[in-house]
Amino acid sequence: MSQTALITGASSGIGREFARYHAAKGGDLIITARRGDALDTLKAELEAAHHVTVHTIALDLGAPKGAAQLYAAARATGASIDILINNAGFGGQGAFLERDLATDLAMIDLNVKALVTLCHLVGNDMVAQGGGKILNVSSTAAYMPGPLQATYYATKAYVSSFSQALDEELRAKGVTVTALEPGIVATEFQAVADLEDTAIVDMNRATPASVAAYGYEAMQRGELRAINERGLRFLANWVFPLLPRRGLLKRIHQSQMKS
């Protein structure tokens, strides 16, 4: 039987590659993002290439009740969700007090509140049906505070912490939860986050396809946390925790300053 995956933020970048990877394995899809035209294009591509069923739901997941509306629309397709991939999210460069507060609150709404809502709603269904897999896209930002991206880094710390706790609660019930924690990825994220003139984007950028494949397979194995690059895994687990905190903060601050 084909498994159905619900993927948020599927119109571009890593989300689109998740959809392609799952479809290539013969899985059906429910894909969502704000850009309906991009979803329709992806639907046509995947159905033609892999003979799978793809449902598209165009909406603003970060809007009030957006996650609940997505869940209702997904249920209306009649499909049982076997895999939930919470990929939607955005960041934003700038000193916190100089940034628009409404934008940072919207970031929390999408990066955290929508993800938590979908985990609750879909997670209950997965437990009732005897199993399922959840993949929450976090970041290596979860391992450190982020001056000049204070809110974004904090949201990713929440996602990684929440994912681990949820996995512990649900694993015995047949549901696993994985936090995917990539570094810099070659997507439109940097442009949207206004990071293009900062030192951080000069780092090696992984391809969206490679990150999606790594995260998907880690999810299937039921891993707790998954960092796609070996060097980053070493830094996050063995170097960052040992560095003097103020020194680490200064390094991160400098890496995100405009040139």
Accessible surface in RSA format (square Angstrom, percent):
REM  Atomic radii and reference values for relative SASA: ProtOr
REM  Chains: A
REM  Algorithm: Lee & Richards
REM  Probe-radius: 1.40
REM  Slices: 20
REM RES _ NUM      All-atoms   Total-Side   Main-Chain    Non-polar    All polar
REM                ABS   REL    ABS   REL    ABS   REL    ABS   REL    ABS   REL
RES MET A   1   234.42 121.4 149.55  99.0  84.88 202.1 125.06 106.3 109.36 144.9
RES SER A   2    51.58  43.6  24.65  32.9  26.93  62.0  33.44  71.2  18.14  25.4
RES GLN A   3    87.95  49.2  84.84  62.0   3.10   7.4  24.90  53.0  63.05  47.8
RES THR A   4    10.25   7.3  10.25  10.4   0.00   0.0   0.46   0.6   9.79  14.8
RES ALA A   5     0.00   0.0   0.00   0.0   0.00   0.0   0.00   0.0   0.00   0.0
RES LEU A   6     0.00   0.0   0.00   0.0   0.00   0.0   0.00   0.0   0.00   0.0
RES ILE A   7     0.00   0.0   0.00   0.0   0.00   0.0   0.00   0.0   0.00   0.0
RES THR A   8     1.39   1.0   1.39   1.4   0.00   0.0   0.08   0.1   1.31   2.0
RES GLY A   9    19.33  23.8   0.00   N/A  19.33  23.8  13.83  38.0   5.50  12.3
RES ALA A  10     0.00   0.0   0.00   0.0   0.00   0.0   0.00   0.0   0.00   0.0
RES SER A  11    10.14   8.6   6.00   8.0   4.14   9.5   0.09   0.2  10.05  14.1
RES SER A  12    24.88  21.0  21.27  28.4   3.62   8.3  11.05  23.5  13.84  19.4
RES GLY A  13    12.07  14.9   0.00   N/A  12.07  14.9   9.84  27.0   2.23   5.0
RES ILE A  14    20.79  11.8  17.26  12.9   3.53   8.5  17.26  12.4   3.53   9.6
RES GLY A  15     0.01   0.0   0.00   N/A   0.01   0.0   0.00   0.0   0.01   0.0
RES ARG A  16    83.08  34.9  83.08  42.4   0.00   0.0   6.16   8.4  76.91  46.6
RES GLU A  17    29.48  16.9  27.98  21.2   1.50   3.6   0.73   1.4  28.76  23.5
RES PHE A  18     0.00   0.0   0.00   0.0   0.00   0.0   0.00   0.0   0.00   0.0
RES ALA A  19     0.00   0.0   0.00   0.0   0.00   0.0   0.00   0.0   0.00   0.0
RES ARG A  20    75.00  31.5  73.35  37.4   1.65   3.9  26.48  36.2  48.52  29.4
RES TYR A  21    60.86  28.4  56.10  31.9   4.76  12.4  43.36  32.6  17.50  21.6
RES HIS A  22     3.56   1.9   3.56   2.5   0.00   0.0   3.56   3.7   0.00   0.0
RES ALA A  23     0.39   0.4   0.00   0.0   0.39   0.9   0.00   0.0   0.39   1.0
RES ALA A  24    64.86  59.6  34.98  54.0  29.88  68.0  35.00  49.3  29.87  79.1
RES LYS A  25   117.92  57.5  78.52  48.2  39.40  93.8  44.88  40.4  73.04  77.8
RES GLY A  26    37.61  46.4   0.00   N/A  37.61  46.4  26.62  73.0  10.99  24.6
RES GLY A  27     4.50   5.5   0.00   N/A   4.50   5.5   4.31  11.8   0.19   0.4
RES ASP A  28    34.38  24.1  34.38  34.2   0.00   0.0   4.20   9.9  30.18  30.1
RES LEU A  29     0.11   0.1   0.00   0.0   0.11   0.3   0.00   0.0   0.11   0.3
RES ILE A  30     0.00   0.0   0.00   0.0   0.00   0.0   0.00   0.0   0.00   0.0
RES ILE A  31     0.00   0.0   0.00   0.0   0.00   0.0   0.00   0.0   0.00   0.0
RES THR A  32     1.83   1.3   1.83   1.9   0.00   0.0   1.39   1.9   0.43   0.7
RES ALA A  33    12.92  11.9   4.52   7.0   8.40  19.1  12.92  18.2   0.00   0.0
RES ARG A  34   183.39  77.0 159.13  81.1  24.26  57.8  37.67  51.5 145.72  88.3
RES ARG A  35   109.19  45.8 104.24  53.1   4.95  11.8  57.59  78.7  51.60  31.3
RES GLY A  36    23.17  28.6   0.00   N/A  23.17  28.6  16.45  45.1   6.71  15.0
RES ASP A  37   108.72  76.2  96.67  96.2  12.06  28.5  48.22 113.5  60.50  60.3
RES ALA A  38    29.83  27.4  20.09  31.0   9.74  22.2  26.46  37.3   3.37   8.9
RES LEU A  39     0.29   0.2   0.29   0.2   0.00   0.0   0.29   0.2   0.00   0.0
RES ASP A  40    79.24  55.5  74.61  74.3   4.63  10.9  26.70  62.8  52.53  52.4
RES THR A  41    94.94  67.5  87.79  89.0   7.15  17.0  67.04  90.1  27.90  42.2
RES LEU A  42     3.99   2.2   2.55   1.8   1.44   3.6   3.77   2.6   0.22   0.6
RES LYS A  43    65.51  32.0  65.51  40.2   0.00   0.0  45.76  41.2  19.74  21.0
RES ALA A  44    63.44  58.3  52.40  80.9  11.04  25.1  59.55  83.9   3.90  10.3
RES GLU A  45    67.80  38.9  56.70  42.9  11.11  26.4  41.23  79.7  26.58  21.7
RES LEU A  46     0.72   0.4   0.72   0.5   0.00   0.0   0.72   0.5   0.00   0.0
RES GLU A  47    52.41  30.1  46.31  35.0   6.10  14.5  17.57  34.0  34.84  28.4
RES ALA A  48    77.18  71.0  50.85  78.5  26.33  59.9  61.77  87.0  15.41  40.8
RES ALA A  49    63.54  58.4  30.99  47.8  32.56  74.1  41.34  58.2  22.20  58.8
RES HIS A  50    64.62  35.3  46.73  32.5  17.89  45.8  30.09  31.0  34.53  40.2
RES HIS A  51   163.13  89.2 129.17  89.8  33.96  86.9  92.45  95.3  70.68  82.2
RES VAL A  52    14.14   9.3   3.34   3.0  10.79  26.0   7.04   6.1   7.10  19.3
RES THR A  53    66.94  47.6  65.67  66.6   1.27   3.0  31.99  43.0  34.95  52.8
RES VAL A  54     0.44   0.3   0.00   0.0   0.44   1.1   0.00   0.0   0.44   1.2
RES HIS A  55    58.62  32.0  55.32  38.5   3.30   8.4  34.02  35.1  24.59  28.6
RES THR A  56    45.54  32.4  20.62  20.9  24.92  59.4   1.38   1.9  44.16  66.8
RES ILE A  57    20.61  11.7  16.80  12.5   3.81   9.2  20.61  14.8   0.00   0.0
RES ALA A  58    60.30  55.4  28.44  43.9  31.86  72.5  28.93  40.7  31.37  83.1
RES LEU A  59    33.36  18.6  21.58  15.4  11.78  29.6  32.54  22.9   0.81   2.2
RES ASP A  60    70.48  49.4  62.51  62.2   7.98  18.9  19.91  46.9  50.57  50.4
RES LEU A  61    16.73   9.3  12.00   8.6   4.73  11.9  12.00   8.4   4.73  12.7
RES GLY A  62    18.73  23.1   0.00   N/A  18.73  23.1   8.73  24.0  10.00  22.4
RES ALA A  63    37.94  34.9  27.52  42.5  10.42  23.7  32.35  45.6   5.59  14.8
RES PRO A  64   123.71  90.2 102.98  93.9  20.73  75.4 115.12  95.0   8.59  53.4
RES LYS A  65   164.32  80.2 145.42  89.2  18.90  45.0  96.59  86.9  67.73  72.1
RES GLY A  66     0.94   1.2   0.00   N/A   0.94   1.2   0.33   0.9   0.60   1.4
RES ALA A  67     6.74   6.2   4.99   7.7   1.75   4.0   4.99   7.0   1.75   4.6
RES ALA A  68    46.36  42.6  41.69  64.3   4.67  10.6  42.22  59.5   4.14  11.0
RES GLN A  69   100.36  56.1  93.13  68.1   7.23  17.2  35.08  74.7  65.28  49.5
RES LEU A  70     0.00   0.0   0.00   0.0   0.00   0.0   0.00   0.0   0.00   0.0
RES TYR A  71    34.96  16.3  34.96  19.9   0.00   0.0  27.36  20.6   7.60   9.4
RES ALA A  72    59.63  54.8  49.77  76.8   9.86  22.4  54.38  76.6   5.26  13.9
RES ALA A  73    35.09  32.3  24.32  37.5  10.77  24.5  31.32  44.1   3.77  10.0
RES ALA A  74     0.05   0.1   0.00   0.0   0.05   0.1   0.05   0.1   0.00   0.0
RES ARG A  75   129.43  54.3 116.53  59.4  12.90  30.7  27.24  37.2 102.19  61.9
RES ALA A  76    87.95  80.9  46.72  72.1  41.23  93.8  59.52  83.8  28.43  75.3
RES THR A  77    43.56  31.0  11.61  11.8  31.96  76.2  20.03  26.9  23.53  35.6
RES GLY A  78    69.07  85.2   0.00   N/A  69.07  85.2  36.77 100.9  32.30  72.3
RES ALA A  79    27.04  24.9  12.66  19.5  14.39  32.7  21.09  29.7   5.95  15.8
RES SER A  80    72.13  60.9  58.25  77.7  13.88  32.0  25.74  54.8  46.39  65.0
RES ILE A  81     8.78   5.0   4.42   3.3   4.36  10.5   4.42   3.2   4.36  11.8
RES ASP A  82    33.29  23.3  32.09  31.9   1.21   2.9   2.30   5.4  30.99  30.9
RES ILE A  83     1.18   0.7   1.18   0.9   0.00   0.0   1.18   0.8   0.00   0.0
RES LEU A  84     0.00   0.0   0.00   0.0   0.00   0.0   0.00   0.0   0.00   0.0
RES ILE A  85     0.00   0.0   0.00   0.0   0.00   0.0   0.00   0.0   0.00   0.0
RES ASN A  86     5.69   3.9   4.17   4.0   1.52   3.7   3.20   7.7   2.49   2.4
RES ASN A  87    23.44  16.2  13.79  13.3   9.64  23.2   0.22   0.5  23.22  22.4
RES ALA A  88    23.28  21.4   9.48  14.6  13.80  31.4  12.81  18.0  10.47  27.7
RES GLY A  89    31.02  38.3   0.00   N/A  31.02  38.3   4.77  13.1  26.24  58.8
RES PHE A  90    46.44  23.2  45.86  28.4   0.57   1.5  46.35  28.1   0.09   0.3
RES GLY A  91     3.04   3.7   0.00   N/A   3.04   3.7   0.00   0.0   3.04   6.8
RES GLY A  92     6.94   8.6   0.00   N/A   6.94   8.6   5.00  13.7   1.95   4.4
RES GLN A  93    24.41  13.7  15.12  11.0   9.29  22.1   0.00   0.0  24.41  18.5
RES GLY A  94    14.95  18.4   0.00   N/A  14.95  18.4  14.00  38.4   0.95   2.1
RES ALA A  95    36.38  33.5  30.99  47.8   5.40  12.3  33.38  47.0   3.00   8.0
RES PHE A  96    99.45  49.8  87.54  54.2  11.91  31.0  88.74  53.8  10.71  30.7
RES LEU A  97   165.17  92.0 132.86  95.1  32.30  81.2 135.80  95.4  29.37  79.0
RES GLU A  98   152.72  87.7 115.17  87.1  37.55  89.4  48.31  93.5 104.40  85.2
RES ARG A  99    48.67  20.4  31.95  16.3  16.71  39.8  16.18  22.1  32.49  19.7
RES ASP A 100    89.68  62.8  73.28  72.9  16.40  38.8  37.98  89.4  51.70  51.6
RES LEU A 101   105.88  59.0  99.54  71.2   6.33  15.9 102.10  71.7   3.77  10.2
RES ALA A 102    65.47  60.2  55.31  85.4  10.15  23.1  58.60  82.5   6.86  18.2
RES THR A 103    52.37  37.2  48.12  48.8   4.24  10.1  32.61  43.8  19.75  29.9
RES ASP A 104     3.85   2.7   3.85   3.8   0.00   0.0   2.53   5.9   1.33   1.3
RES LEU A 105    91.14  50.8  90.40  64.7   0.74   1.9  90.40  63.5   0.74   2.0
RES ALA A 106    44.09  40.5  40.55  62.6   3.54   8.1  41.87  59.0   2.23   5.9
RES MET A 107     0.77   0.4   0.77   0.5   0.00   0.0   0.77   0.7   0.00   0.0
RES ILE A 108    63.30  36.0  63.30  47.2   0.00   0.0  63.30  45.6   0.00   0.0
RES ASP A 109    45.75  32.0  44.01  43.8   1.73   4.1   5.73  13.5  40.01  39.9
RES LEU A 110    28.58  15.9  26.24  18.8   2.33   5.9  26.24  18.4   2.33   6.3
RES ASN A 111     1.28   0.9   0.00   0.0   1.28   3.1   0.56   1.3   0.72   0.7
RES VAL A 112    17.48  11.5  17.48  15.8   0.00   0.0  17.48  15.2   0.00   0.0
RES LYS A 113   122.50  59.8 117.94  72.4   4.56  10.9  72.43  65.2  50.07  53.3
RES ALA A 114     5.08   4.7   1.61   2.5   3.48   7.9   4.74   6.7   0.34   0.9
RES LEU A 115     9.97   5.6   7.90   5.7   2.07   5.2   9.56   6.7   0.41   1.1
RES VAL A 116    42.48  28.0  42.22  38.2   0.26   0.6  42.22  36.7   0.26   0.7
RES THR A 117    49.01  34.9  44.85  45.5   4.15   9.9  24.28  32.6  24.73  37.4
RES LEU A 118     0.05   0.0   0.05   0.0   0.00   0.0   0.05   0.0   0.00   0.0
RES CYS A 119     4.19   3.2   1.20   1.3   2.99   7.0   1.20   3.0   2.99   3.2
RES HIS A 120   121.26  66.3 112.93  78.5   8.33  21.3  86.93  89.6  34.33  39.9
RES LEU A 121    50.06  27.9  47.51  34.0   2.55   6.4  48.98  34.4   1.08   2.9
RES VAL A 122     0.27   0.2   0.27   0.2   0.00   0.0   0.27   0.2   0.00   0.0
RES GLY A 123     3.04   3.8   0.00   N/A   3.04   3.8   3.04   8.3   0.00   0.0
RES ASN A 124    86.14  59.4  77.75  75.1   8.38  20.2  22.77  54.8  63.37  61.2
RES ASP A 125    38.52  27.0  35.74  35.6   2.78   6.6  15.02  35.4  23.50  23.4
RES MET A 126     0.00   0.0   0.00   0.0   0.00   0.0   0.00   0.0   0.00   0.0
RES VAL A 127    51.33  33.8  40.50  36.7  10.84  26.1  40.50  35.2  10.84  29.4
RES ALA A 128    92.57  85.1  49.46  76.3  43.11  98.1  60.81  85.6  31.76  84.1
RES GLN A 129    80.32  44.9  40.01  29.2  40.31  96.0  41.43  88.2  38.89  29.5
RES GLY A 130    57.58  71.0   0.00   N/A  57.58  71.0  31.23  85.7  26.34  59.0
RES GLY A 131    20.31  25.1   0.00   N/A  20.31  25.1  14.83  40.7   5.49  12.3
RES GLY A 132    13.31  16.4   0.00   N/A  13.31  16.4   7.62  20.9   5.69  12.7
RES LYS A 133    50.21  24.5  50.21  30.8   0.00   0.0  32.00  28.8  18.21  19.4
RES ILE A 134     0.17   0.1   0.00   0.0   0.17   0.4   0.00   0.0   0.17   0.4
RES LEU A 135     0.00   0.0   0.00   0.0   0.00   0.0   0.00   0.0   0.00   0.0
RES ASN A 136     0.00   0.0   0.00   0.0   0.00   0.0   0.00   0.0   0.00   0.0
RES VAL A 137    12.22   8.0  10.46   9.5   1.77   4.3  10.46   9.1   1.77   4.8
RES SER A 138     3.03   2.6   0.00   0.0   3.03   7.0   0.00   0.0   3.03   4.2
RES SER A 139    12.56  10.6  12.56  16.8   0.00   0.0   2.63   5.6   9.93  13.9
RES THR A 140    14.20  10.1  14.20  14.4   0.00   0.0   1.59   2.1  12.61  19.1
RES ALA A 141     6.08   5.6   3.61   5.6   2.47   5.6   5.12   7.2   0.96   2.5
RES ALA A 142    16.05  14.8   0.41   0.6  15.64  35.6   0.41   0.6  15.64  41.4
RES TYR A 143    39.55  18.5  18.81  10.7  20.74  54.0  23.47  17.6  16.08  19.8
RES MET A 144    25.83  13.4  17.56  11.6   8.26  19.7  13.17  11.2  12.65  16.8
RES PRO A 145    54.81  39.9  45.31  41.3   9.50  34.5  54.28  44.8   0.53   3.3
RES GLY A 146     3.16   3.9   0.00   N/A   3.16   3.9   0.00   0.0   3.16   7.1
RES PRO A 147    33.14  24.2  24.29  22.1   8.85  32.2  32.41  26.8   0.73   4.5
RES LEU A 148    28.38  15.8  22.61  16.2   5.77  14.5  22.85  16.0   5.53  14.9
RES GLN A 149     5.94   3.3   4.41   3.2   1.53   3.6   1.53   3.3   4.41   3.3
RES ALA A 150    48.64  44.7  38.08  58.8  10.56  24.0  39.94  56.2   8.70  23.0
RES THR A 151    16.56  11.8  10.19  10.3   6.38  15.2   7.89  10.6   8.67  13.1
RES TYR A 152    21.50  10.0  20.80  11.8   0.70   1.8   6.71   5.0  14.79  18.2
RES TYR A 153    14.19   6.6  13.78   7.8   0.41   1.1   3.02   2.3  11.17  13.8
RES ALA A 154    61.64  56.7  48.45  74.8  13.19  30.0  55.33  77.9   6.30  16.7
RES THR A 155     5.10   3.6   3.36   3.4   1.74   4.2   5.06   6.8   0.04   0.1
RES LYS A 156     9.80   4.8   9.80   6.0   0.00   0.0   2.87   2.6   6.94   7.4
RES ALA A 157    40.49  37.2  35.74  55.2   4.75  10.8  36.77  51.8   3.72   9.9
RES TYR A 158    97.67  45.6  90.92  51.7   6.75  17.6  70.76  53.2  26.91  33.2
RES VAL A 159     0.22   0.1   0.22   0.2   0.00   0.0   0.22   0.2   0.00   0.0
RES SER A 160     1.81   1.5   1.81   2.4   0.00   0.0   1.81   3.9   0.00   0.0
RES SER A 161    70.87  59.9  64.37  85.9   6.50  15.0  29.30  62.4  41.57  58.2
RES PHE A 162    44.47  22.2  38.13  23.6   6.34  16.5  44.03  26.7   0.43   1.2
RES SER A 163     0.22   0.2   0.07   0.1   0.15   0.3   0.22   0.5   0.00   0.0
RES GLN A 164    52.15  29.2  48.01  35.1   4.14   9.8  14.65  31.2  37.50  28.4
RES ALA A 165    55.50  51.0  45.74  70.6   9.75  22.2  54.96  77.4   0.54   1.4
RES LEU A 166    25.73  14.3  24.10  17.2   1.63   4.1  25.34  17.8   0.39   1.0
RES ASP A 167     5.59   3.9   5.59   5.6   0.00   0.0   0.00   0.0   5.59   5.6
RES GLU A 168   140.56  80.7 126.95  96.0  13.61  32.4  47.16  91.2  93.40  76.3
RES GLU A 169   115.62  66.4  98.09  74.2  17.53  41.7  39.76  76.9  75.86  61.9
RES LEU A 170    19.97  11.1  19.97  14.3   0.00   0.0  19.97  14.0   0.00   0.0
RES ARG A 171   107.85  45.3  97.12  49.5  10.73  25.6  55.39  75.7  52.46  31.8
RES ALA A 172   105.74  97.2  61.33  94.7  44.41 101.0  73.27 103.2  32.47  86.0
RES LYS A 173   117.35  57.2 101.54  62.3  15.81  37.6  59.63  53.7  57.72  61.5
RES GLY A 174    39.04  48.1   0.00   N/A  39.04  48.1  26.65  73.1  12.39  27.7
RES VAL A 175     0.00   0.0   0.00   0.0   0.00   0.0   0.00   0.0   0.00   0.0
RES THR A 176    16.33  11.6  16.27  16.5   0.06   0.1  15.90  21.4   0.43   0.6
RES VAL A 177     0.10   0.1   0.00   0.0   0.10   0.2   0.00   0.0   0.10   0.3
RES THR A 178     0.19   0.1   0.19   0.2   0.00   0.0   0.00   0.0   0.19   0.3
RES ALA A 179     0.00   0.0   0.00   0.0   0.00   0.0   0.00   0.0   0.00   0.0
RES LEU A 180     0.00   0.0   0.00   0.0   0.00   0.0   0.00   0.0   0.00   0.0
RES GLU A 181     0.00   0.0   0.00   0.0   0.00   0.0   0.00   0.0   0.00   0.0
RES PRO A 182     6.64   4.8   6.31   5.8   0.33   1.2   6.31   5.2   0.33   2.1
RES GLY A 183    17.94  22.1   0.00   N/A  17.94  22.1   7.21  19.8  10.73  24.0
RES ILE A 184    27.58  15.7  23.76  17.7   3.83   9.2  24.80  17.9   2.78   7.5
RES VAL A 185     9.33   6.1   8.16   7.4   1.16   2.8   8.16   7.1   1.16   3.2
RES ALA A 186    49.02  45.1  34.08  52.6  14.94  34.0  36.72  51.7  12.30  32.6
RES THR A 187    30.01  21.3  10.10  10.2  19.91  47.4  17.12  23.0  12.89  19.5
RES GLU A 188    83.06  47.7  70.15  53.1  12.92  30.8  39.46  76.3  43.60  35.6
RES PHE A 189    51.43  25.7  46.56  28.8   4.87  12.7  50.99  30.9   0.44   1.2
RES GLN A 190     4.30   2.4   4.30   3.1   0.00   0.0   0.00   0.0   4.30   3.3
RES ALA A 191    62.38  57.4  43.13  66.6  19.24  43.8  45.12  63.5  17.25  45.7
RES VAL A 192    94.79  62.4  66.65  60.3  28.14  67.8  74.25  64.5  20.54  55.7
RES ALA A 193     0.35   0.3   0.14   0.2   0.21   0.5   0.35   0.5   0.00   0.0
RES ASP A 194    76.89  53.9  74.11  73.8   2.78   6.6  24.04  56.6  52.85  52.7
RES LEU A 195     2.66   1.5   2.66   1.9   0.00   0.0   2.66   1.9   0.00   0.0
RES GLU A 196    83.44  47.9  69.00  52.2  14.44  34.4  41.48  80.2  41.95  34.3
RES ASP A 197    83.97  58.8  76.90  76.5   7.07  16.7  13.51  31.8  70.45  70.3
RES THR A 198     3.80   2.7   0.00   0.0   3.80   9.1   1.53   2.1   2.27   3.4
RES ALA A 199    54.07  49.7  45.16  69.7   8.92  20.3  47.72  67.2   6.35  16.8
RES ILE A 200    17.65  10.0  17.65  13.1   0.00   0.0  17.65  12.7   0.00   0.0
RES VAL A 201     8.80   5.8   4.06   3.7   4.74  11.4   4.06   3.5   4.74  12.8
RES ASP A 202   121.95  85.4  88.56  88.1  33.39  79.0  34.09  80.2  87.86  87.6
RES MET A 203   103.48  53.6  91.04  60.3  12.44  29.6  77.55  65.9  25.94  34.4
RES ASN A 204   134.49  92.7 120.20 116.2  14.29  34.4  29.88  71.9 104.61 101.1
RES ARG A 205    86.84  36.5  58.51  29.8  28.33  67.4  18.11  24.7  68.73  41.7
RES ALA A 206    18.30  16.8   6.88  10.6  11.43  26.0  17.28  24.3   1.03   2.7
RES THR A 207    75.82  53.9  74.85  75.9   0.97   2.3  69.34  93.1   6.48   9.8
RES PRO A 208    26.26  19.1  26.26  23.9   0.00   0.0  26.26  21.7   0.00   0.0
RES ALA A 209    52.06  47.9  46.65  72.0   5.40  12.3  47.83  67.4   4.23  11.2
RES SER A 210    58.10  49.1  44.86  59.9  13.24  30.5  48.75 103.8   9.35  13.1
RES VAL A 211     0.00   0.0   0.00   0.0   0.00   0.0   0.00   0.0   0.00   0.0
RES ALA A 212     0.53   0.5   0.53   0.8   0.00   0.0   0.53   0.7   0.00   0.0
RES ALA A 213    26.99  24.8  26.59  41.0   0.40   0.9  26.83  37.8   0.16   0.4
RES TYR A 214    67.62  31.6  60.07  34.2   7.55  19.6  52.18  39.2  15.44  19.0
RES GLY A 215     0.00   0.0   0.00   N/A   0.00   0.0   0.00   0.0   0.00   0.0
RES TYR A 216     4.45   2.1   4.45   2.5   0.00   0.0   0.12   0.1   4.33   5.3
RES GLU A 217    52.63  30.2  52.63  39.8   0.00   0.0  25.33  49.0  27.30  22.3
RES ALA A 218     0.00   0.0   0.00   0.0   0.00   0.0   0.00   0.0   0.00   0.0
RES MET A 219     0.00   0.0   0.00   0.0   0.00   0.0   0.00   0.0   0.00   0.0
RES GLN A 220    62.40  34.9  45.52  33.3  16.88  40.2  20.63  43.9  41.77  31.7
RES ARG A 221   142.56  59.9 106.95  54.5  35.62  84.8  72.03  98.4  70.53  42.7
RES GLY A 222     8.07  10.0   0.00   N/A   8.07  10.0   2.11   5.8   5.96  13.4
RES GLU A 223    56.56  32.5  49.64  37.6   6.91  16.5  31.23  60.4  25.33  20.7
RES LEU A 224    79.29  44.2  73.10  52.3   6.18  15.5  73.10  51.3   6.18  16.6
RES ARG A 225    82.06  34.5  62.19  31.7  19.87  47.3  25.99  35.5  56.07  34.0
RES ALA A 226     1.63   1.5   0.00   0.0   1.63   3.7   1.63   2.3   0.00   0.0
RES ILE A 227     5.35   3.0   3.74   2.8   1.61   3.9   3.74   2.7   1.61   4.4
RES ASN A 228    25.97  17.9   7.02   6.8  18.95  45.6   3.01   7.2  22.96  22.2
RES GLU A 229    51.45  29.5  47.33  35.8   4.12   9.8  26.14  50.6  25.31  20.7
RES ARG A 230   194.94  81.9 187.38  95.5   7.56  18.0  69.22  94.6 125.73  76.2
RES GLY A 231    47.17  58.2   0.00   N/A  47.17  58.2  39.64 108.8   7.53  16.9
RES LEU A 232    39.37  21.9  37.98  27.2   1.39   3.5  37.98  26.7   1.39   3.7
RES ARG A 233    78.30  32.9  77.51  39.5   0.79   1.9  33.30  45.5  45.00  27.3
RES PHE A 234   120.08  60.1 116.44  72.1   3.65   9.5 119.56  72.5   0.52   1.5
RES LEU A 235    66.82  37.2  66.82  47.8   0.00   0.0  66.82  46.9   0.00   0.0
RES ALA A 236     1.53   1.4   0.40   0.6   1.14   2.6   0.40   0.6   1.14   3.0
RES ASN A 237    73.40  50.6  56.20  54.3  17.20  41.4  12.88  31.0  60.51  58.5
RES TRP A 238   166.72  66.9 162.38  78.6   4.34  10.2 140.05  74.7  26.67  43.3
RES VAL A 239    40.03  26.3  37.97  34.4   2.06   5.0  39.91  34.7   0.12   0.3
RES PHE A 240    31.41  15.7  31.23  19.3   0.18   0.5  31.41  19.0   0.00   0.0
RES PRO A 241    80.03  58.3  48.48  44.2  31.55 114.7  54.13  44.7  25.90 160.9
RES LEU A 242   145.65  81.1 117.46  84.0  28.19  70.9 120.66  84.7  24.99  67.3
RES LEU A 243    45.54  25.4  36.97  26.4   8.57  21.5  37.33  26.2   8.21  22.1
RES PRO A 244   100.82  73.5  89.03  81.2  11.79  42.9 100.82  83.2   0.00   0.0
RES ARG A 245   116.45  48.9 108.90  55.5   7.55  18.0  55.35  75.6  61.10  37.0
RES ARG A 246   186.08  78.1 183.44  93.5   2.64   6.3  66.01  90.2 120.07  72.8
RES GLY A 247    31.33  38.6   0.00   N/A  31.33  38.6  27.93  76.7   3.40   7.6
RES LEU A 248     4.70   2.6   3.63   2.6   1.07   2.7   3.69   2.6   1.01   2.7
RES LEU A 249    43.67  24.3  43.25  30.9   0.42   1.0  43.50  30.5   0.17   0.5
RES LYS A 250   133.50  65.1 131.57  80.7   1.93   4.6  81.02  72.9  52.48  55.9
RES ARG A 251   156.00  65.5 149.29  76.1   6.71  16.0  48.04  65.6 107.96  65.4
RES ILE A 252    13.28   7.6  10.87   8.1   2.40   5.8  13.28   9.6   0.00   0.0
RES HIS A 253    74.13  40.5  74.13  51.5   0.00   0.0  44.02  45.4  30.11  35.0
RES GLN A 254   117.98  66.0 107.65  78.7  10.33  24.6  32.55  69.3  85.43  64.8
RES SER A 255    21.33  18.0  17.46  23.3   3.86   8.9  17.99  38.3   3.34   4.7
RES GLN A 256     0.00   0.0   0.00   0.0   0.00   0.0   0.00   0.0   0.00   0.0
RES MET A 257    97.85  50.7  92.28  61.1   5.57  13.3  79.91  67.9  17.94  23.8
RES LYS A 258    86.95  42.4  61.79  37.9  25.16  59.9  56.52  50.9  30.43  32.4
RES SER A 259   132.84 112.3  63.47  84.7  69.37 159.8  80.94 172.4  51.90  72.7
END  Absolute sums over single chains surface
CHAIN  1 A    11979.1       9562.0       2417.1       7060.6       4918.6
END  Absolute sums over all chains
TOTAL         11979.1       9562.0       2417.1       7060.6       4918.6
